[in-house]
Every structure is written in structure tokens, then in C-alpha cells.
Amino acid sequence: NVFRPHIRDADMIPKVCEVPQILTHVSMLELLIKLAINVDYTKGPYCDMLTQLFQGAFDRLSPENQARLQRRLTSEQSTRLPFARSSVKACELLAFCLQTPAGEEATPEGVAARKARKKHNWRNAKNKAKR
């Protein structure tokens, strides 16, 4: 709790966002969004700028990567970096990426089908590389 106000009020998150190509990587965008929510960036001086940065970065992602980011932010798997959703205003501002991807339900059957498809595609790519 001691570092949250310091991280929120300092320009650390906007400076990290200035690193070239960092906002094009889904994993880095996920970490930055979760960090911003955890420190409740809406109470800091960079709220509008960060919201625009995240919205622009999300819009520039391909539809596949947008869905991937949304799945990473909405999945309840233990392998994901957790984040607190206690900041209601931050969750409202970032609702564009905190919603389940369109056409994908969080049912166990849907998750199993996606995992099977991903595993199949990975095996095909691995077999092609061997040839």
C-alpha cells in the first residue's frame, strides 16, 4: 500500500509506455494495464493520458491479439498475474479490454476447444519446422 500512491503519482508508467514497440506486445500491455488498475491510476495525474494510450494500443492490435489480450485479462486461471478489480472507475475506463472476447463464452467446453485447437496448431507448426 505504501508504493501505490508513489507509482500512481510518479511518471513511471507513462515513461515505460514510451519504450519503443512496448505497446504492441500483448504480454507487456497486459502487465501495464494490470499495474495501472492495481495502483488505481484514475486518482493520479496521468489518468487521461494512460487511458488514451491503452485505448490506442488496443485499437492498433490485430483482432486476434485483441481477443488474446481480453482473454488474458478476463481469465481466472492461476497462471495469470492477478490484479484487484476494486477500482471501479479504472475498470469502467478500461472496459474495452476487460470484457470477454465477442463470440467466446467462458464455458469449460469452449475453453477445452480453444486449448485443443491451440495445441493442434502448435504441433502442426512444430512438424513443419522439422521438415
N, CA, C and O of each residue as an XYZ file, in Angstrom:
524
protein
N       0.801     -1.206      0.000
C       0.000      0.000      0.000
C       0.839      1.263      0.000
O       0.376      2.315     -0.441
N       2.064      1.171      0.489
C       2.925      2.342      0.561
C       3.354      2.795     -0.831
O       3.469      3.993     -1.087
N       3.591      1.840     -1.730
C       4.105      2.193     -3.048
C       3.021      2.581     -4.043
O       3.319      3.214     -5.056
N       1.786      2.222     -3.781
C       0.722      2.529     -4.746
C       0.602      4.010     -5.052
O       0.595      4.385     -6.224
N       0.506      4.869     -4.041
C       0.414      6.304     -4.372
C       1.662      6.813     -5.084
O       1.573      7.672     -5.962
N       2.816      6.289     -4.711
C       4.053      6.747     -5.348
C       4.087      6.336     -6.825
O       4.416      7.149     -7.688
N       3.747      5.074     -7.114
C       3.736      4.608     -8.502
C       2.661      5.338     -9.304
O       2.878      5.693    -10.463
N       1.503      5.559     -8.686
C       0.390      6.219     -9.366
C       0.728      7.676     -9.695
O       0.429      8.150    -10.791
N       1.349      8.383     -8.750
C       1.580      9.815     -8.930
C       2.876     10.128     -9.670
O       3.010     11.215    -10.232
N       3.823      9.211     -9.681
C       5.058      9.423    -10.431
C       4.784      9.144    -11.908
O       3.748      8.579    -12.261
N       5.709      9.540    -12.751
C       5.507      9.341    -14.191
C       6.138      8.034    -14.674
O       6.539      7.936    -15.834
N       6.229      7.038    -13.803
C       6.868      5.781    -14.161
C       6.087      5.025    -15.241
O       6.678      4.589    -16.229
N       4.791      4.865    -15.073
C       4.001      4.105    -16.050
C       4.003      4.806    -17.418
O       4.193      4.135    -18.432
N       3.799      6.130    -17.481
C       3.900      6.778    -18.797
C       5.289      6.661    -19.419
O       5.402      6.548    -20.640
N       6.343      6.686    -18.616
C       7.707      6.534    -19.150
C       7.920      5.133    -19.709
O       8.555      4.967    -20.751
N       7.389      4.119    -19.015
C       7.508      2.747    -19.512
C       6.757      2.614    -20.830
O       7.210      1.907    -21.730
N       5.627      3.277    -20.953
C       4.830      3.210    -22.186
C       5.542      3.861    -23.370
O       5.181      3.609    -24.520
N       6.547      4.694    -23.102
C       7.297      5.348    -24.172
C       8.363      4.448    -24.795
O       8.937      4.794    -25.828
N       8.632      3.302    -24.179
C       9.624      2.380    -24.732
C       9.131      1.946    -26.113
O       7.976      1.546    -26.261
N       9.997      2.021    -27.120
C       9.551      1.684    -28.479
C       8.973      0.271    -28.568
O       9.543     -0.679    -28.030
N       7.859      0.150    -29.240
C       7.176     -1.108    -29.533
C       6.628     -1.851    -28.311
O       6.150     -2.976    -28.460
N       6.680     -1.270    -27.115
C       6.213     -1.986    -25.924
C       4.705     -2.173    -25.936
O       4.201     -3.166    -25.412
N       3.986     -1.240    -26.523
C       2.528     -1.326    -26.543
C       2.008     -2.202    -27.674
O       0.797     -2.306    -27.869
N       2.913     -2.833    -28.422
C       2.493     -3.754    -29.470
C       2.531     -5.204    -28.995
O       2.065     -6.100    -29.699
N       3.076     -5.437    -27.817
C       3.177     -6.788    -27.263
C       2.041     -7.032    -26.280
O       1.848     -6.263    -25.338
N       1.303     -8.089    -26.503
C       0.128     -8.391    -25.677
C       0.527     -8.603    -24.222
O      -0.154     -8.118    -23.317
N       1.616     -9.318    -23.988
C       2.005     -9.602    -22.601
C       2.410     -8.330    -21.860
O       2.090     -8.174    -20.681
N       3.100     -7.432    -22.529
C       3.503     -6.181    -21.869
C       2.292     -5.274    -21.651
O       2.181     -4.618    -20.615
N       1.407     -5.240    -22.610
C       0.184     -4.445    -22.465
C      -0.661     -4.979    -21.313
O      -1.248     -4.207    -20.554
N      -0.719     -6.299    -21.189
C      -1.443     -6.906    -20.066
C      -0.836     -6.462    -18.733
O      -1.563     -6.074    -17.818
N       0.480     -6.519    -18.626
C       1.139     -6.128    -17.376
C       0.903     -4.659    -17.047
O       0.627     -4.316    -15.897
N       1.009     -3.795    -18.043
C       0.816     -2.363    -17.806
C      -0.624     -2.048    -17.398
O      -0.852     -1.227    -16.509
N      -1.586     -2.689    -18.037
C      -2.988     -2.457    -17.689
C      -3.265     -2.943    -16.272
O      -3.924     -2.253    -15.495
N      -2.766     -4.124    -15.933
C      -2.986     -4.657    -14.589
C      -2.297     -3.792    -13.536
O      -2.850     -3.572    -12.459
N      -1.100     -3.301    -13.837
C      -0.416     -2.406    -12.905
C      -1.207     -1.125    -12.712
O      -1.367     -0.653    -11.587
N      -1.700     -0.564    -13.801
C      -2.478      0.672    -13.718
C      -3.740      0.477    -12.880
O      -4.100      1.347    -12.087
N      -4.403     -0.648    -13.050
C      -5.606     -0.913    -12.261
C      -5.250     -1.123    -10.793
O      -5.939     -0.623     -9.905
N      -4.175     -1.862    -10.542
C      -3.778     -2.144     -9.157
C      -3.413     -0.888     -8.377
O      -3.669     -0.813     -7.175
N      -2.819      0.097     -9.042
C      -2.456      1.328     -8.334
C      -3.565      2.368     -8.409
O      -3.405      3.483     -7.913
N      -4.694      2.008     -9.029
C      -5.841      2.906     -9.198
C      -5.410      4.211     -9.870
O      -5.473      5.297     -9.294
N      -4.975      4.047    -11.106
C      -4.421      5.172    -11.857
C      -5.414      6.309    -12.063
O      -5.011      7.416    -12.420
N      -6.690      6.061    -11.849
C      -7.693      7.110    -12.066
C      -7.572      8.237    -11.055
O      -8.077      9.336    -11.290
N      -6.917      7.983     -9.942
C      -6.724      9.023     -8.926
C      -5.443      9.811     -9.140
O      -5.174     10.768     -8.415
N      -4.658      9.419    -10.121
C      -3.383     10.079    -10.380
C      -3.478     11.132    -11.461
O      -4.532     11.307    -12.073
N      -2.379     11.838    -11.700
C      -2.384     12.928    -12.680
C      -2.319     12.473    -14.137
O      -2.488     13.293    -15.040
N      -2.077     11.184    -14.386
C      -1.899     10.711    -15.758
C      -3.062      9.852    -16.239
O      -2.909      9.085    -17.189
N      -4.195      9.967    -15.614
C      -5.356      9.128    -15.931
C      -5.773      9.254    -17.394
O      -5.878      8.245    -18.092
N      -6.009     10.456    -17.858
C      -6.480     10.655    -19.238
C      -5.454     10.176    -20.257
O      -5.806      9.542    -21.252
N      -4.185     10.483    -20.006
C      -3.134     10.096    -20.935
C      -3.008      8.574    -21.015
O      -2.904      8.019    -22.109
N      -3.017      7.899    -19.867
C      -2.886      6.443    -19.863
C      -4.092      5.769    -20.494
O      -3.949      4.769    -21.197
N      -5.274      6.306    -20.249
C      -6.473      5.733    -20.857
C      -6.391      5.837    -22.374
O      -6.725      4.883    -23.077
N      -5.954      6.973    -22.885
C      -5.803      7.144    -24.326
C      -4.717      6.232    -24.890
O      -4.877      5.663    -25.969
N      -3.601      6.093    -24.150
C      -2.529      5.203    -24.594
C      -3.011      3.764    -24.691
O      -2.772      3.090    -25.693
N      -3.692      3.291    -23.644
C      -4.172      1.914    -23.638
C      -5.232      1.686    -24.704
O      -5.237      0.646    -25.362
N      -6.125      2.647    -24.877
C      -7.168      2.525    -25.907
C      -6.535      2.487    -27.293
O      -6.909      1.660    -28.126
N      -5.583      3.374    -27.542
C      -4.912      3.398    -28.840
C      -4.119      2.128    -29.100
O      -4.135      1.601    -30.212
N      -3.431      1.638    -28.086
C      -2.655      0.411    -28.247
C      -3.577     -0.773    -28.517
O      -3.269     -1.627    -29.348
N      -4.699     -0.823    -27.821
C      -5.664     -1.903    -28.041
C      -6.239     -1.828    -29.450
O      -6.387     -2.856    -30.109
N      -6.563     -0.635    -29.916
C      -7.136     -0.466    -31.254
C      -6.142     -0.856    -32.353
O      -6.548     -1.329    -33.415
N      -4.844     -0.659    -32.103
C      -3.831     -0.990    -33.101
C      -3.503     -2.484    -33.155
O      -2.874     -2.941    -34.110
N      -3.918     -3.241    -32.154
C      -3.684     -4.682    -32.176
C      -4.565     -5.330    -33.232
O      -5.638     -4.826    -33.565
N      -4.097     -6.448    -33.748
C      -4.927     -7.214    -34.681
C      -6.117     -7.792    -33.913
O      -6.052     -7.925    -32.691
N      -7.198     -8.134    -34.607
C      -8.362     -8.712    -33.904
C      -8.011     -9.963    -33.092
O      -8.571    -10.185    -32.019
N      -7.088    -10.774    -33.605
C      -6.676    -11.969    -32.869
C      -5.970    -11.588    -31.566
O      -6.221    -12.187    -30.521
N      -5.092    -10.594    -31.636
C      -4.375    -10.161    -30.435
C      -5.285     -9.410    -29.470
O      -5.085     -9.469    -28.257
N      -6.282     -8.704    -30.001
C      -7.262     -8.067    -29.116
C      -7.999     -9.123    -28.305
O      -8.172     -8.981    -27.095
N      -8.433    -10.187    -28.985
C      -9.128    -11.272    -28.285
C      -8.192    -11.962    -27.298
O      -8.608    -12.349    -26.206
N      -6.942    -12.113    -27.680
C      -5.950    -12.742    -26.788
C      -5.751    -11.915    -25.528
O      -5.707    -12.455    -24.423
N      -5.632    -10.603    -25.697
C      -5.475     -9.723    -24.538
C      -6.721     -9.764    -23.659
O      -6.614     -9.820    -22.434
N      -7.876     -9.738    -24.264
C      -9.118     -9.798    -23.483
C      -9.208    -11.110    -22.712
O      -9.631    -11.123    -21.556
N      -8.813    -12.210    -23.341
C      -8.823    -13.491    -22.624
C      -7.842    -13.467    -21.459
O      -8.146    -13.972    -20.378
N      -6.669    -12.885    -21.675
C      -5.664    -12.842    -20.606
C      -6.127    -11.970    -19.438
O      -5.797    -12.242    -18.284
N      -6.885    -10.932    -19.742
C      -7.362    -10.040    -18.681
C      -8.614    -10.559    -17.985
O      -8.903    -10.162    -16.856
N      -9.354    -11.433    -18.640
C     -10.595    -11.904    -18.033
C     -10.516    -13.329    -17.518
O     -11.411    -13.767    -16.796
N      -9.466    -14.066    -17.868
C      -9.398    -15.454    -17.409
C      -9.070    -15.505    -15.923
O      -8.376    -14.641    -15.388
N      -9.581    -16.523    -15.287
C      -9.379    -16.696    -13.849
C      -8.351    -17.781    -13.576
O      -8.332    -18.355    -12.487
N      -7.500    -18.069    -14.543
C      -6.503    -19.117    -14.372
C      -5.456    -18.688    -13.363
O      -5.147    -17.504    -13.233
N      -4.919    -19.657    -12.657
C      -3.923    -19.353    -11.640
C      -2.580    -18.965    -12.246
O      -1.724    -18.424    -11.546
N      -2.380    -19.232    -13.538
C      -1.103    -18.904    -14.166
C      -1.017    -17.442    -14.577
O       0.061    -16.963    -14.928
N      -2.108    -16.744    -14.539
C      -2.115    -15.323    -14.911
C      -1.735    -14.455    -13.718
O      -1.984    -14.803    -12.563
N      -1.136    -13.334    -14.025
C      -0.813    -12.373    -12.987
C      -2.112    -11.794    -12.447
O      -2.892    -11.219    -13.206
N      -2.354    -11.935    -11.157
C      -3.628    -11.440    -10.611
C      -3.645     -9.920    -10.507
O      -2.600     -9.270    -10.464
N      -4.838     -9.377    -10.469
C      -4.990     -7.946    -10.224
C      -6.317     -7.717     -9.532
O      -7.275     -8.472     -9.700
N      -6.343     -6.652     -8.748
C      -7.541     -6.336     -7.968
C      -8.484     -5.495     -8.818
O      -8.072     -4.537     -9.471
N      -9.744     -5.869     -8.795
C     -10.747     -5.099     -9.532
C     -11.497     -4.164     -8.596
O     -12.656     -3.830     -8.843
N     -10.843     -3.745     -7.532
C     -11.509     -2.887     -6.554
C     -11.669     -1.454     -7.054
O     -12.513     -0.713     -6.549
N     -10.880     -1.065     -8.024
C     -11.005      0.267     -8.605
C     -12.080      0.242     -9.687
O     -11.804     -0.077    -10.844
N     -13.292      0.576     -9.304
C     -14.431      0.502    -10.217
C     -14.258      1.466    -11.383
O     -14.559      1.117    -12.524
N     -13.776      2.671    -11.110
C     -13.630      3.665    -12.170
C     -12.582      3.222    -13.188
O     -12.771      3.411    -14.389
N     -11.487      2.639    -12.724
C     -10.453      2.153    -13.644
C     -11.005      1.031    -14.517
O     -10.729      0.977    -15.715
N     -11.781      0.139    -13.917
C     -12.380     -0.958    -14.695
C     -13.384     -0.423    -15.710
O     -13.510     -0.974    -16.803
N     -14.091      0.632    -15.364
C     -15.037      1.230    -16.316
C     -14.303      1.882    -17.479
O     -14.718      1.748    -18.630
N     -13.210      2.589    -17.184
C     -12.450      3.250    -18.243
C     -11.781      2.248    -19.180
O     -11.616      2.510    -20.371
N     -11.402      1.108    -18.634
C     -10.707      0.095    -19.434
C     -11.633     -1.057    -19.822
O     -11.173     -2.165    -20.100
N     -12.928     -0.791    -19.838
C     -13.910     -1.835    -20.151
C     -13.710     -2.418    -21.548
O     -14.078     -3.567    -21.789
N     -13.138     -1.651    -22.466
C     -12.927     -2.135    -23.823
C     -12.030     -3.368    -23.853
O     -12.150     -4.187    -24.764
N     -11.144     -3.517    -22.890
C     -10.263     -4.685    -22.884
C     -10.566     -5.649    -21.736
O      -9.979     -6.728    -21.668
N     -11.460     -5.277    -20.850
C     -11.790     -6.128    -19.706
C     -13.067     -6.931    -19.921
O     -13.631     -7.467    -18.967
N     -13.517     -7.017    -21.148
C     -14.703     -7.813    -21.436
C     -14.277     -9.079    -22.178
O     -13.255     -9.100    -22.865
N     -15.062    -10.110    -22.028
C     -14.777    -11.370    -22.702
C     -14.875    -11.155    -24.204
O     -15.795    -10.480    -24.665
N     -13.950    -11.711    -24.979
C     -13.991    -11.516    -26.435
C     -15.332    -11.930    -27.028
O     -15.966    -12.875    -26.560
N     -15.748    -11.225    -28.043
C     -17.041    -11.491    -28.677
C     -17.071    -12.901    -29.254
O     -16.133    -13.339    -29.919
N     -18.157    -13.592    -28.985
C     -18.328    -14.930    -29.511
C     -17.656    -16.021    -28.713
O     -17.716    -17.190    -29.095
N     -17.021    -15.668    -27.621
C     -16.345    -16.674    -26.801
C     -16.975    -16.705    -25.424
O     -16.975    -15.711    -24.698
N     -17.498    -17.835    -25.088
C     -18.069    -17.999    -23.765
C     -17.005    -18.616    -22.867
O     -16.082    -19.278    -23.343
N     -17.141    -18.397    -21.606
C     -16.183    -18.937    -20.646
C     -16.624    -20.308    -20.136
O     -16.345    -20.669    -18.993
N     -17.309    -21.064    -20.985
C     -17.746    -22.394    -20.580
C     -16.555    -23.348    -20.638
O     -15.619    -23.119    -21.404
N     -16.578    -24.398    -19.850
C     -15.478    -25.368    -19.900
C     -15.298    -25.998    -21.275
O     -14.174    -26.304    -21.672
N     -16.397    -26.195    -22.010
C     -16.295    -26.777    -23.345
C     -15.573    -25.826    -24.302
O     -14.729    -26.249    -25.093
N     -15.912    -24.544    -24.220
C     -15.254    -23.555    -25.077
C     -13.770    -23.433    -24.786
O     -12.956    -23.317    -25.702
N     -13.421    -23.460    -23.503
C     -12.013    -23.378    -23.110
C     -11.277    -24.612    -23.604
O     -10.170    -24.501    -24.131
N     -11.876    -25.786    -23.441
C     -11.241    -27.027    -23.885
C     -11.054    -27.033    -25.401
O     -10.028    -27.494    -25.901
N     -12.037    -26.525    -26.128
C     -11.933    -26.469    -27.591
C     -10.814    -25.532    -28.031
O     -10.065    -25.852    -28.954
N     -10.696    -24.378    -27.377
C      -9.609    -23.444    -27.713
C      -8.256    -24.055    -27.416
O      -7.324    -23.910    -28.207
N      -8.131    -24.748    -26.270
C      -6.857    -25.380    -25.920
C      -6.486    -26.457    -26.934
O      -5.329    -26.558    -27.341
N      -7.468    -27.265    -27.343
C      -7.213    -28.322    -28.313
C      -6.787    -27.731    -29.653
O      -5.859    -28.233    -30.286
N      -7.465    -26.661    -30.091
C      -7.118    -26.015    -31.353
C      -5.718    -25.417    -31.284
O      -4.949    -25.519    -32.239
N      -5.387    -24.792    -30.155
C      -4.067    -24.191    -29.987
C      -2.983    -25.267    -29.997
O      -1.928    -25.085    -30.604
N      -3.243    -26.381    -29.326
C      -2.281    -27.480    -29.281
C      -2.091    -28.074    -30.667
O      -0.968    -28.388    -31.062
N      -3.182    -28.228    -31.408
C      -3.110    -28.761    -32.763
C      -2.285    -27.833    -33.662
O      -1.424    -28.296    -34.410
N      -2.546    -26.547    -33.588
C      -1.796    -25.583    -34.408
C      -0.319    -25.580    -34.038
O       0.542    -25.468    -34.912
N      -0.022    -25.703    -32.750
C       1.363    -25.708    -32.298
C       2.079    -26.944    -32.825
O       3.222    -26.855    -33.273
N       1.414    -28.101    -32.776
C       2.012    -29.347    -33.287
C       2.256    -29.250    -34.782
O       3.301    -29.680    -35.270
N       1.305    -28.689    -35.513
C       1.490    -28.529    -36.959
C       2.691    -27.646    -37.259
O       3.490    -27.968    -38.138
N       2.828    -26.546    -36.545
C       3.963    -25.645    -36.754
C       5.276    -26.346    -36.405
O       6.280    -26.166    -37.093
N       5.265    -27.128    -35.359
C       6.468    -27.851    -34.936
C       6.856    -28.895    -35.978
O       8.038    -29.053    -36.283
N       5.872    -29.609    -36.528
C       6.153    -30.618    -37.548
C       6.661    -29.982    -38.854
O       7.518    -30.555    -39.526
N       6.143    -28.819    -39.207
C       6.612    -28.124    -40.404
C       8.061    -27.693    -40.249
O       8.831    -27.725    -41.209
N       8.435    -27.287    -39.027
C       9.809    -26.845    -38.785
C      10.798    -28.008    -38.904
O      11.955    -27.804    -39.271
N      10.342    -29.226    -38.594
C      11.219    -30.391    -38.682
C      11.538    -30.765    -40.120
O      12.600    -31.325    -40.391
N      10.645    -30.467    -41.037
C      10.823    -30.869    -42.447
C      11.889    -30.097    -43.123
O      12.157    -30.318    -44.304
